[in-house]
Amino acid sequence: MESPTGLMPEQLMSAGMKRQALDYLLAQPWPGDFKLQVLYGWGNVVGNLISASDAAIVHASGWK
């Protein structure tokens, strides 16, 4: 599946790649709010629910 925004690598665009998608986002030098938007967008596209704890970890890893 192709990433609709181009922000997530195509190999991460499946529901089974949640851990890798989280790791990818954690490593990006983006603001936390933006990382969270990308995470929720990824979840919507691949059909994966994002837990509150995953969202909090990704959000906290970004700069403000």
mmCIF file as Biopython writes it, N, C-alpha, C and O atoms, coordinates in Angstrom:
data_model
#
loop_
_atom_site.group_PDB
_atom_site.id
_atom_site.type_symbol
_atom_site.label_atom_id
_atom_site.label_alt_id
_atom_site.label_comp_id
_atom_site.label_asym_id
_atom_site.label_entity_id
_atom_site.label_seq_id
_atom_site.pdbx_PDB_ins_code
_atom_site.Cartn_x
_atom_site.Cartn_y
_atom_site.Cartn_z
_atom_site.occupancy
_atom_site.B_iso_or_equiv
_atom_site.auth_seq_id
_atom_site.auth_asym_id
_atom_site.pdbx_PDB_model_num
ATOM 1   N N  . MET A ? 1  ? 0.861  -1.183 0.000  1.0 0.0 1  A 1 
ATOM 2   C CA . MET A ? 1  ? 0.000  0.000  0.000  1.0 0.0 1  A 1 
ATOM 3   C C  . MET A ? 1  ? 0.897  1.234  0.000  1.0 0.0 1  A 1 
ATOM 4   O O  . MET A ? 1  ? 1.913  1.282  0.694  1.0 0.0 1  A 1 
ATOM 5   N N  . GLU A ? 2  ? 0.510  2.207  -0.775 1.0 0.0 2  A 1 
ATOM 6   C CA . GLU A ? 2  ? 1.275  3.441  -0.862 1.0 0.0 2  A 1 
ATOM 7   C C  . GLU A ? 2  ? 0.849  4.398  0.249  1.0 0.0 2  A 1 
ATOM 8   O O  . GLU A ? 2  ? -0.327 4.473  0.605  1.0 0.0 2  A 1 
ATOM 9   N N  . SER A ? 3  ? 1.818  5.123  0.787  1.0 0.0 3  A 1 
ATOM 10  C CA . SER A ? 3  ? 1.527  6.133  1.800  1.0 0.0 3  A 1 
ATOM 11  C C  . SER A ? 3  ? 0.841  7.320  1.124  1.0 0.0 3  A 1 
ATOM 12  O O  . SER A ? 3  ? 1.382  7.860  0.160  1.0 0.0 3  A 1 
ATOM 13  N N  . PRO A ? 4  ? -0.335 7.744  1.600  1.0 0.0 4  A 1 
ATOM 14  C CA . PRO A ? 4  ? -1.032 8.853  0.951  1.0 0.0 4  A 1 
ATOM 15  C C  . PRO A ? 4  ? -0.292 10.190 1.077  1.0 0.0 4  A 1 
ATOM 16  O O  . PRO A ? 4  ? -0.473 11.078 0.244  1.0 0.0 4  A 1 
ATOM 17  N N  . THR A ? 5  ? 0.529  10.333 2.100  1.0 0.0 5  A 1 
ATOM 18  C CA . THR A ? 5  ? 1.244  11.593 2.300  1.0 0.0 5  A 1 
ATOM 19  C C  . THR A ? 5  ? 2.708  11.518 1.899  1.0 0.0 5  A 1 
ATOM 20  O O  . THR A ? 5  ? 3.357  12.546 1.710  1.0 0.0 5  A 1 
ATOM 21  N N  . GLY A ? 6  ? 3.229  10.305 1.770  1.0 0.0 6  A 1 
ATOM 22  C CA . GLY A ? 6  ? 4.652  10.144 1.492  1.0 0.0 6  A 1 
ATOM 23  C C  . GLY A ? 6  ? 5.523  10.251 2.728  1.0 0.0 6  A 1 
ATOM 24  O O  . GLY A ? 6  ? 6.746  10.145 2.636  1.0 0.0 6  A 1 
ATOM 25  N N  . LEU A ? 7  ? 4.908  10.460 3.882  1.0 0.0 7  A 1 
ATOM 26  C CA . LEU A ? 7  ? 5.677  10.612 5.122  1.0 0.0 7  A 1 
ATOM 27  C C  . LEU A ? 7  ? 6.096  9.274  5.723  1.0 0.0 7  A 1 
ATOM 28  O O  . LEU A ? 7  ? 7.161  9.164  6.331  1.0 0.0 7  A 1 
ATOM 29  N N  . MET A ? 8  ? 5.266  8.277  5.553  1.0 0.0 8  A 1 
ATOM 30  C CA . MET A ? 8  ? 5.578  6.945  6.078  1.0 0.0 8  A 1 
ATOM 31  C C  . MET A ? 8  ? 6.136  6.092  4.933  1.0 0.0 8  A 1 
ATOM 32  O O  . MET A ? 8  ? 5.574  6.095  3.838  1.0 0.0 8  A 1 
ATOM 33  N N  . PRO A ? 9  ? 7.218  5.371  5.167  1.0 0.0 9  A 1 
ATOM 34  C CA . PRO A ? 9  ? 7.737  4.488  4.122  1.0 0.0 9  A 1 
ATOM 35  C C  . PRO A ? 9  ? 6.689  3.444  3.718  1.0 0.0 9  A 1 
ATOM 36  O O  . PRO A ? 9  ? 5.922  2.965  4.553  1.0 0.0 9  A 1 
ATOM 37  N N  . GLU A ? 10 ? 6.670  3.105  2.447  1.0 0.0 10 A 1 
ATOM 38  C CA . GLU A ? 10 ? 5.662  2.180  1.932  1.0 0.0 10 A 1 
ATOM 39  C C  . GLU A ? 10 ? 5.702  0.826  2.628  1.0 0.0 10 A 1 
ATOM 40  O O  . GLU A ? 10 ? 4.661  0.194  2.807  1.0 0.0 10 A 1 
ATOM 41  N N  . GLN A ? 11 ? 6.897  0.370  3.027  1.0 0.0 11 A 1 
ATOM 42  C CA . GLN A ? 11 ? 6.991  -0.944 3.671  1.0 0.0 11 A 1 
ATOM 43  C C  . GLN A ? 11 ? 6.305  -0.964 5.039  1.0 0.0 11 A 1 
ATOM 44  O O  . GLN A ? 11 ? 6.085  -2.039 5.599  1.0 0.0 11 A 1 
ATOM 45  N N  . LEU A ? 12 ? 5.966  0.199  5.581  1.0 0.0 12 A 1 
ATOM 46  C CA . LEU A ? 12 ? 5.274  0.273  6.873  1.0 0.0 12 A 1 
ATOM 47  C C  . LEU A ? 12 ? 3.761  0.405  6.724  1.0 0.0 12 A 1 
ATOM 48  O O  . LEU A ? 12 ? 3.043  0.520  7.717  1.0 0.0 12 A 1 
ATOM 49  N N  . MET A ? 13 ? 3.283  0.390  5.492  1.0 0.0 13 A 1 
ATOM 50  C CA . MET A ? 13 ? 1.872  0.643  5.236  1.0 0.0 13 A 1 
ATOM 51  C C  . MET A ? 13 ? 1.027  -0.632 5.290  1.0 0.0 13 A 1 
ATOM 52  O O  . MET A ? 13 ? 0.310  -0.952 4.342  1.0 0.0 13 A 1 
ATOM 53  N N  . SER A ? 14 ? 1.117  -1.347 6.400  1.0 0.0 14 A 1 
ATOM 54  C CA . SER A ? 14 ? 0.230  -2.482 6.664  1.0 0.0 14 A 1 
ATOM 55  C C  . SER A ? 14 ? 0.018  -2.586 8.164  1.0 0.0 14 A 1 
ATOM 56  O O  . SER A ? 14 ? 0.873  -2.177 8.951  1.0 0.0 14 A 1 
ATOM 57  N N  . ALA A ? 15 ? -1.116 -3.129 8.553  1.0 0.0 15 A 1 
ATOM 58  C CA . ALA A ? 15 ? -1.475 -3.201 9.973  1.0 0.0 15 A 1 
ATOM 59  C C  . ALA A ? 15 ? -0.474 -4.009 10.783 1.0 0.0 15 A 1 
ATOM 60  O O  . ALA A ? 15 ? -0.298 -3.745 11.972 1.0 0.0 15 A 1 
ATOM 61  N N  . GLY A ? 16 ? 0.184  -4.982 10.173 1.0 0.0 16 A 1 
ATOM 62  C CA . GLY A ? 16 ? 1.150  -5.818 10.882 1.0 0.0 16 A 1 
ATOM 63  C C  . GLY A ? 16 ? 2.469  -5.127 11.172 1.0 0.0 16 A 1 
ATOM 64  O O  . GLY A ? 16 ? 3.342  -5.710 11.814 1.0 0.0 16 A 1 
ATOM 65  N N  . MET A ? 17 ? 2.626  -3.912 10.717 1.0 0.0 17 A 1 
ATOM 66  C CA . MET A ? 17 ? 3.887  -3.176 10.901 1.0 0.0 17 A 1 
ATOM 67  C C  . MET A ? 17 ? 3.767  -2.090 11.973 1.0 0.0 17 A 1 
ATOM 68  O O  . MET A ? 17 ? 4.503  -1.104 11.940 1.0 0.0 17 A 1 
ATOM 69  N N  . LYS A ? 18 ? 2.852  -2.265 12.911 1.0 0.0 18 A 1 
ATOM 70  C CA . LYS A ? 18 ? 2.615  -1.222 13.916 1.0 0.0 18 A 1 
ATOM 71  C C  . LYS A ? 18 ? 3.871  -0.900 14.725 1.0 0.0 18 A 1 
ATOM 72  O O  . LYS A ? 18 ? 4.202  0.273  14.897 1.0 0.0 18 A 1 
ATOM 73  N N  . ARG A ? 19 ? 4.572  -1.910 15.221 1.0 0.0 19 A 1 
ATOM 74  C CA . ARG A ? 19 ? 5.769  -1.662 16.038 1.0 0.0 19 A 1 
ATOM 75  C C  . ARG A ? 19 ? 6.825  -0.903 15.237 1.0 0.0 19 A 1 
ATOM 76  O O  . ARG A ? 19 ? 7.450  0.026  15.749 1.0 0.0 19 A 1 
ATOM 77  N N  . GLN A ? 20 ? 7.020  -1.300 13.984 1.0 0.0 20 A 1 
ATOM 78  C CA . GLN A ? 20 ? 7.993  -0.636 13.133 1.0 0.0 20 A 1 
ATOM 79  C C  . GLN A ? 20 ? 7.566  0.795  12.802 1.0 0.0 20 A 1 
ATOM 80  O O  . GLN A ? 20 ? 8.404  1.694  12.722 1.0 0.0 20 A 1 
ATOM 81  N N  . ALA A ? 21 ? 6.265  1.002  12.610 1.0 0.0 21 A 1 
ATOM 82  C CA . ALA A ? 21 ? 5.761  2.348  12.342 1.0 0.0 21 A 1 
ATOM 83  C C  . ALA A ? 21 ? 5.982  3.247  13.563 1.0 0.0 21 A 1 
ATOM 84  O O  . ALA A ? 21 ? 6.370  4.407  13.426 1.0 0.0 21 A 1 
ATOM 85  N N  . LEU A ? 22 ? 5.734  2.705  14.747 1.0 0.0 22 A 1 
ATOM 86  C CA . LEU A ? 22 ? 5.979  3.476  15.968 1.0 0.0 22 A 1 
ATOM 87  C C  . LEU A ? 22 ? 7.453  3.816  16.096 1.0 0.0 22 A 1 
ATOM 88  O O  . LEU A ? 22 ? 7.802  4.955  16.406 1.0 0.0 22 A 1 
ATOM 89  N N  . ASP A ? 23 ? 8.327  2.835  15.861 1.0 0.0 23 A 1 
ATOM 90  C CA . ASP A ? 23 ? 9.768  3.075  15.942 1.0 0.0 23 A 1 
ATOM 91  C C  . ASP A ? 23 ? 10.207 4.138  14.941 1.0 0.0 23 A 1 
ATOM 92  O O  . ASP A ? 23 ? 11.032 4.995  15.256 1.0 0.0 23 A 1 
ATOM 93  N N  . TYR A ? 24 ? 9.652  4.074  13.740 1.0 0.0 24 A 1 
ATOM 94  C CA . TYR A ? 24 ? 9.970  5.062  12.715 1.0 0.0 24 A 1 
ATOM 95  C C  . TYR A ? 24 ? 9.594  6.470  13.192 1.0 0.0 24 A 1 
ATOM 96  O O  . TYR A ? 24 ? 10.388 7.404  13.086 1.0 0.0 24 A 1 
ATOM 97  N N  . LEU A ? 25 ? 8.385  6.604  13.714 1.0 0.0 25 A 1 
ATOM 98  C CA . LEU A ? 25 ? 7.937  7.925  14.173 1.0 0.0 25 A 1 
ATOM 99  C C  . LEU A ? 25 ? 8.756  8.424  15.367 1.0 0.0 25 A 1 
ATOM 100 O O  . LEU A ? 25 ? 9.053  9.615  15.468 1.0 0.0 25 A 1 
ATOM 101 N N  . LEU A ? 26 ? 9.111  7.524  16.252 1.0 0.0 26 A 1 
ATOM 102 C CA . LEU A ? 26 ? 9.919  7.923  17.407 1.0 0.0 26 A 1 
ATOM 103 C C  . LEU A ? 26 ? 11.261 8.505  16.975 1.0 0.0 26 A 1 
ATOM 104 O O  . LEU A ? 26 ? 11.798 9.385  17.646 1.0 0.0 26 A 1 
ATOM 105 N N  . ALA A ? 27 ? 11.798 8.026  15.874 1.0 0.0 27 A 1 
ATOM 106 C CA . ALA A ? 27 ? 13.115 8.458  15.404 1.0 0.0 27 A 1 
ATOM 107 C C  . ALA A ? 27 ? 13.090 9.758  14.600 1.0 0.0 27 A 1 
ATOM 108 O O  . ALA A ? 27 ? 14.143 10.328 14.315 1.0 0.0 27 A 1 
ATOM 109 N N  . GLN A ? 28 ? 11.908 10.225 14.235 1.0 0.0 28 A 1 
ATOM 110 C CA . GLN A ? 28 ? 11.817 11.418 13.384 1.0 0.0 28 A 1 
ATOM 111 C C  . GLN A ? 28 ? 11.967 12.710 14.202 1.0 0.0 28 A 1 
ATOM 112 O O  . GLN A ? 28 ? 11.475 12.800 15.326 1.0 0.0 28 A 1 
ATOM 113 N N  . PRO A ? 29 ? 12.650 13.705 13.625 1.0 0.0 29 A 1 
ATOM 114 C CA . PRO A ? 29 ? 12.850 14.988 14.315 1.0 0.0 29 A 1 
ATOM 115 C C  . PRO A ? 29 ? 11.698 15.962 14.079 1.0 0.0 29 A 1 
ATOM 116 O O  . PRO A ? 29 ? 11.906 17.094 13.640 1.0 0.0 29 A 1 
ATOM 117 N N  . TRP A ? 30 ? 10.493 15.510 14.374 1.0 0.0 30 A 1 
ATOM 118 C CA . TRP A ? 30 ? 9.290  16.294 14.125 1.0 0.0 30 A 1 
ATOM 119 C C  . TRP A ? 30 ? 8.649  16.704 15.442 1.0 0.0 30 A 1 
ATOM 120 O O  . TRP A ? 30 ? 8.902  16.081 16.474 1.0 0.0 30 A 1 
ATOM 121 N N  . PRO A ? 31 ? 7.815  17.753 15.419 1.0 0.0 31 A 1 
ATOM 122 C CA . PRO A ? 31 ? 7.055  18.117 16.617 1.0 0.0 31 A 1 
ATOM 123 C C  . PRO A ? 31 ? 6.117  16.986 17.029 1.0 0.0 31 A 1 
ATOM 124 O O  . PRO A ? 31 ? 5.627  16.238 16.183 1.0 0.0 31 A 1 
ATOM 125 N N  . GLY A ? 32 ? 5.873  16.868 18.313 1.0 0.0 32 A 1 
ATOM 126 C CA . GLY A ? 32 ? 5.015  15.813 18.836 1.0 0.0 32 A 1 
ATOM 127 C C  . GLY A ? 32 ? 3.611  15.837 18.272 1.0 0.0 32 A 1 
ATOM 128 O O  . GLY A ? 32 ? 3.049  14.785 17.968 1.0 0.0 32 A 1 
ATOM 129 N N  . ASP A ? 33 ? 3.035  17.018 18.128 1.0 0.0 33 A 1 
ATOM 130 C CA . ASP A ? 33 ? 1.675  17.117 17.582 1.0 0.0 33 A 1 
ATOM 131 C C  . ASP A ? 33 ? 1.621  16.591 16.145 1.0 0.0 33 A 1 
ATOM 132 O O  . ASP A ? 33 ? 0.660  15.931 15.752 1.0 0.0 33 A 1 
ATOM 133 N N  . PHE A ? 34 ? 2.656  16.890 15.373 1.0 0.0 34 A 1 
ATOM 134 C CA . PHE A ? 34 ? 2.711  16.424 13.987 1.0 0.0 34 A 1 
ATOM 135 C C  . PHE A ? 34 ? 2.889  14.912 13.936 1.0 0.0 34 A 1 
ATOM 136 O O  . PHE A ? 34 ? 2.236  14.238 13.139 1.0 0.0 34 A 1 
ATOM 137 N N  . LYS A ? 35 ? 3.772  14.371 14.784 1.0 0.0 35 A 1 
ATOM 138 C CA . LYS A ? 35 ? 3.965  12.924 14.846 1.0 0.0 35 A 1 
ATOM 139 C C  . LYS A ? 35 ? 2.650  12.222 15.179 1.0 0.0 35 A 1 
ATOM 140 O O  . LYS A ? 35 ? 2.337  11.175 14.613 1.0 0.0 35 A 1 
ATOM 141 N N  . LEU A ? 36 ? 1.898  12.795 16.085 1.0 0.0 36 A 1 
ATOM 142 C CA . LEU A ? 36 ? 0.625  12.211 16.482 1.0 0.0 36 A 1 
ATOM 143 C C  . LEU A ? 36 ? -0.365 12.201 15.314 1.0 0.0 36 A 1 
ATOM 144 O O  . LEU A ? 36 ? -1.077 11.218 15.111 1.0 0.0 36 A 1 
ATOM 145 N N  . GLN A ? 37 ? -0.407 13.281 14.559 1.0 0.0 37 A 1 
ATOM 146 C CA . GLN A ? 37 ? -1.285 13.337 13.382 1.0 0.0 37 A 1 
ATOM 147 C C  . GLN A ? 37 ? -0.898 12.268 12.365 1.0 0.0 37 A 1 
ATOM 148 O O  . GLN A ? 37 ? -1.762 11.606 11.790 1.0 0.0 37 A 1 
ATOM 149 N N  . VAL A ? 38 ? 0.406  12.106 12.147 1.0 0.0 38 A 1 
ATOM 150 C CA . VAL A ? 38 ? 0.878  11.089 11.200 1.0 0.0 38 A 1 
ATOM 151 C C  . VAL A ? 38 ? 0.508  9.700  11.708 1.0 0.0 38 A 1 
ATOM 152 O O  . VAL A ? 38 ? 0.066  8.853  10.932 1.0 0.0 38 A 1 
ATOM 153 N N  . LEU A ? 39 ? 0.686  9.461  13.014 1.0 0.0 39 A 1 
ATOM 154 C CA . LEU A ? 39 ? 0.356  8.161  13.592 1.0 0.0 39 A 1 
ATOM 155 C C  . LEU A ? 39 ? -1.129 7.837  13.415 1.0 0.0 39 A 1 
ATOM 156 O O  . LEU A ? 39 ? -1.472 6.737  12.981 1.0 0.0 39 A 1 
ATOM 157 N N  . TYR A ? 40 ? -1.997 8.769  13.740 1.0 0.0 40 A 1 
ATOM 158 C CA . TYR A ? 40 ? -3.433 8.522  13.582 1.0 0.0 40 A 1 
ATOM 159 C C  . TYR A ? 40 ? -3.813 8.354  12.109 1.0 0.0 40 A 1 
ATOM 160 O O  . TYR A ? 40 ? -4.672 7.536  11.778 1.0 0.0 40 A 1 
ATOM 161 N N  . GLY A ? 41 ? -3.179 9.120  11.233 1.0 0.0 41 A 1 
ATOM 162 C CA . GLY A ? 41 ? -3.426 8.960  9.803  1.0 0.0 41 A 1 
ATOM 163 C C  . GLY A ? 41 ? -2.997 7.587  9.316  1.0 0.0 41 A 1 
ATOM 164 O O  . GLY A ? 41 ? -3.709 6.946  8.543  1.0 0.0 41 A 1 
ATOM 165 N N  . TRP A ? 42 ? -1.822 7.134  9.772  1.0 0.0 42 A 1 
ATOM 166 C CA . TRP A ? 42 ? -1.344 5.802  9.416  1.0 0.0 42 A 1 
ATOM 167 C C  . TRP A ? 42 ? -2.349 4.745  9.891  1.0 0.0 42 A 1 
ATOM 168 O O  . TRP A ? 42 ? -2.701 3.836  9.140  1.0 0.0 42 A 1 
ATOM 169 N N  . GLY A ? 43 ? -2.805 4.871  11.139 1.0 0.0 43 A 1 
ATOM 170 C CA . GLY A ? 43 ? -3.760 3.917  11.690 1.0 0.0 43 A 1 
ATOM 171 C C  . GLY A ? 43 ? -5.048 3.866  10.896 1.0 0.0 43 A 1 
ATOM 172 O O  . GLY A ? 43 ? -5.596 2.789  10.663 1.0 0.0 43 A 1 
ATOM 173 N N  . ASN A ? 44 ? -5.537 5.029  10.475 1.0 0.0 44 A 1 
ATOM 174 C CA . ASN A ? 44 ? -6.771 5.076  9.678  1.0 0.0 44 A 1 
ATOM 175 C C  . ASN A ? 44 ? -6.592 4.403  8.325  1.0 0.0 44 A 1 
ATOM 176 O O  . ASN A ? 44 ? -7.474 3.677  7.867  1.0 0.0 44 A 1 
ATOM 177 N N  . VAL A ? 45 ? -5.461 4.640  7.691  1.0 0.0 45 A 1 
ATOM 178 C CA . VAL A ? 45 ? -5.232 4.093  6.358  1.0 0.0 45 A 1 
ATOM 179 C C  . VAL A ? 45 ? -5.072 2.579  6.397  1.0 0.0 45 A 1 
ATOM 180 O O  . VAL A ? 45 ? -5.636 1.877  5.558  1.0 0.0 45 A 1 
ATOM 181 N N  . VAL A ? 46 ? -4.308 2.069  7.362  1.0 0.0 46 A 1 
ATOM 182 C CA . VAL A ? 46 ? -4.050 0.621  7.392  1.0 0.0 46 A 1 
ATOM 183 C C  . VAL A ? 46 ? -5.084 -0.144 8.207  1.0 0.0 46 A 1 
ATOM 184 O O  . VAL A ? 46 ? -5.078 -1.375 8.206  1.0 0.0 46 A 1 
ATOM 185 N N  . GLY A ? 47 ? -5.975 0.566  8.905  1.0 0.0 47 A 1 
ATOM 186 C CA . GLY A ? 47 ? -7.023 -0.096 9.682  1.0 0.0 47 A 1 
ATOM 187 C C  . GLY A ? 47 ? -6.550 -0.599 11.030 1.0 0.0 47 A 1 
ATOM 188 O O  . GLY A ? 47 ? -6.991 -1.650 11.494 1.0 0.0 47 A 1 
ATOM 189 N N  . ASN A ? 48 ? -5.665 0.136  11.653 1.0 0.0 48 A 1 
ATOM 190 C CA . ASN A ? 48 ? -5.113 -0.266 12.942 1.0 0.0 48 A 1 
ATOM 191 C C  . ASN A ? 48 ? -5.514 0.765  14.000 1.0 0.0 48 A 1 
ATOM 192 O O  . ASN A ? 48 ? -5.378 1.969  13.782 1.0 0.0 48 A 1 
ATOM 193 N N  . LEU A ? 49 ? -6.002 0.294  15.130 1.0 0.0 49 A 1 
ATOM 194 C CA . LEU A ? 49 ? -6.337 1.197  16.228 1.0 0.0 49 A 1 
ATOM 195 C C  . LEU A ? 49 ? -5.071 1.622  16.953 1.0 0.0 49 A 1 
ATOM 196 O O  . LEU A ? 49 ? -4.149 0.828  17.134 1.0 0.0 49 A 1 
ATOM 197 N N  . ILE A ? 50 ? -5.037 2.870  17.362 1.0 0.0 50 A 1 
ATOM 198 C CA . ILE A ? 50 ? -3.888 3.417  18.086 1.0 0.0 50 A 1 
ATOM 199 C C  . ILE A ? 50 ? -4.288 3.534  19.548 1.0 0.0 50 A 1 
ATOM 200 O O  . ILE A ? 50 ? -5.273 4.193  19.882 1.0 0.0 50 A 1 
ATOM 201 N N  . SER A ? 51 ? -3.520 2.893  20.413 1.0 0.0 51 A 1 
ATOM 202 C CA . SER A ? 51 ? -3.821 2.948  21.848 1.0 0.0 51 A 1 
ATOM 203 C C  . SER A ? 51 ? -3.408 4.300  22.421 1.0 0.0 51 A 1 
ATOM 204 O O  . SER A ? 51 ? -2.573 5.001  21.849 1.0 0.0 51 A 1 
ATOM 205 N N  . ALA A ? 52 ? -3.992 4.651  23.540 1.0 0.0 52 A 1 
ATOM 206 C CA . ALA A ? 52 ? -3.651 5.902  24.217 1.0 0.0 52 A 1 
ATOM 207 C C  . ALA A ? 52 ? -2.186 5.900  24.632 1.0 0.0 52 A 1 
ATOM 208 O O  . ALA A ? 52 ? -1.521 6.934  24.563 1.0 0.0 52 A 1 
ATOM 209 N N  . SER A ? 53 ? -1.677 4.751  25.061 1.0 0.0 53 A 1 
ATOM 210 C CA . SER A ? 53 ? -0.269 4.701  25.491 1.0 0.0 53 A 1 
ATOM 211 C C  . SER A ? 53 ? 0.677  4.879  24.306 1.0 0.0 53 A 1 
ATOM 212 O O  . SER A ? 53 ? 1.691  5.565  24.430 1.0 0.0 53 A 1 
ATOM 213 N N  . ASP A ? 54 ? 0.361  4.270  23.153 1.0 0.0 54 A 1 
ATOM 214 C CA . ASP A ? 54 ? 1.194  4.472  21.965 1.0 0.0 54 A 1 
ATOM 215 C C  . ASP A ? 54 ? 1.165  5.935  21.533 1.0 0.0 54 A 1 
ATOM 216 O O  . ASP A ? 54 ? 2.198  6.504  21.181 1.0 0.0 54 A 1 
ATOM 217 N N  . ALA A ? 55 ? -0.011 6.538  21.560 1.0 0.0 55 A 1 
ATOM 218 C CA . ALA A ? 55 ? -0.138 7.943  21.182 1.0 0.0 55 A 1 
ATOM 219 C C  . ALA A ? 55 ? 0.674  8.838  22.118 1.0 0.0 55 A 1 
ATOM 220 O O  . ALA A ? 55 ? 1.334  9.772  21.663 1.0 0.0 55 A 1 
ATOM 221 N N  . ALA A ? 56 ? 0.629  8.562  23.404 1.0 0.0 56 A 1 
ATOM 222 C CA . ALA A ? 56 ? 1.365  9.373  24.373 1.0 0.0 56 A 1 
ATOM 223 C C  . ALA A ? 56 ? 2.877  9.251  24.184 1.0 0.0 56 A 1 
ATOM 224 O O  . ALA A ? 56 ? 3.601  10.241 24.289 1.0 0.0 56 A 1 
ATOM 225 N N  . ILE A ? 57 ? 3.350  8.037  23.905 1.0 0.0 57 A 1 
ATOM 226 C CA . ILE A ? 57 ? 4.788  7.833  23.697 1.0 0.0 57 A 1 
ATOM 227 C C  . ILE A ? 57 ? 5.266  8.572  22.455 1.0 0.0 57 A 1 
ATOM 228 O O  . ILE A ? 57 ? 6.295  9.247  22.489 1.0 0.0 57 A 1 
ATOM 229 N N  . VAL A ? 58 ? 4.527  8.447  21.366 1.0 0.0 58 A 1 
ATOM 230 C CA . VAL A ? 58 ? 4.912  9.115  20.135 1.0 0.0 58 A 1 
ATOM 231 C C  . VAL A ? 58 ? 4.858  10.636 20.308 1.0 0.0 58 A 1 
ATOM 232 O O  . VAL A ? 58 ? 5.762  11.346 19.866 1.0 0.0 58 A 1 
ATOM 233 N N  . HIS A ? 59 ? 3.817  11.124 20.938 1.0 0.0 59 A 1 
ATOM 234 C CA . HIS A ? 59 ? 3.683  12.568 21.143 1.0 0.0 59 A 1 
ATOM 235 C C  . HIS A ? 59 ? 4.817  13.118 22.004 1.0 0.0 59 A 1 
ATOM 236 O O  . HIS A ? 59 ? 5.374  14.173 21.701 1.0 0.0 59 A 1 
ATOM 237 N N  . ALA A ? 60 ? 5.152  12.420 23.054 1.0 0.0 60 A 1 
ATOM 238 C CA . ALA A ? 60 ? 6.207  12.868 23.970 1.0 0.0 60 A 1 
ATOM 239 C C  . ALA A ? 60 ? 7.593  12.838 23.327 1.0 0.0 60 A 1 
ATOM 240 O O  . ALA A ? 60 ? 8.503  13.527 23.789 1.0 0.0 60 A 1 
ATOM 241 N N  . SER A ? 61 ? 7.761  12.042 22.262 1.0 0.0 61 A 1 
ATOM 242 C CA . SER A ? 61 ? 9.084  11.934 21.639 1.0 0.0 61 A 1 
ATOM 243 C C  . SER A ? 61 ? 9.406  13.112 20.734 1.0 0.0 61 A 1 
ATOM 244 O O  . SER A ? 61 ? 10.550 13.268 20.308 1.0 0.0 61 A 1 
ATOM 245 N N  . GLY A ? 62 ? 8.425  13.936 20.439 1.0 0.0 62 A 1 
ATOM 246 C CA . GLY A ? 62 ? 8.648  15.064 19.540 1.0 0.0 62 A 1 
ATOM 247 C C  . GLY A ? 62 ? 8.965  16.333 20.302 1.0 0.0 62 A 1 
ATOM 248 O O  . GLY A ? 62 ? 8.799  16.413 21.519 1.0 0.0 62 A 1 
ATOM 249 N N  . TRP A ? 63 ? 9.424  17.317 19.556 1.0 0.0 63 A 1 
ATOM 250 C CA . TRP A ? 63 ? 9.678  18.604 20.191 1.0 0.0 63 A 1 
ATOM 251 C C  . TRP A ? 63 ? 8.406  19.430 20.179 1.0 0.0 63 A 1 
ATOM 252 O O  . TRP A ? 63 ? 7.491  19.193 19.391 1.0 0.0 63 A 1 
ATOM 253 N N  . LYS A ? 64 ? 8.375  20.379 21.051 1.0 0.0 64 A 1 
ATOM 254 C CA . LYS A ? 64 ? 7.152  21.166 21.244 1.0 0.0 64 A 1 
ATOM 255 C C  . LYS A ? 64 ? 7.150  22.416 20.400 1.0 0.0 64 A 1 
ATOM 256 O O  . LYS A ? 64 ? 6.193  23.190 20.445 1.0 0.0 64 A 1 
#
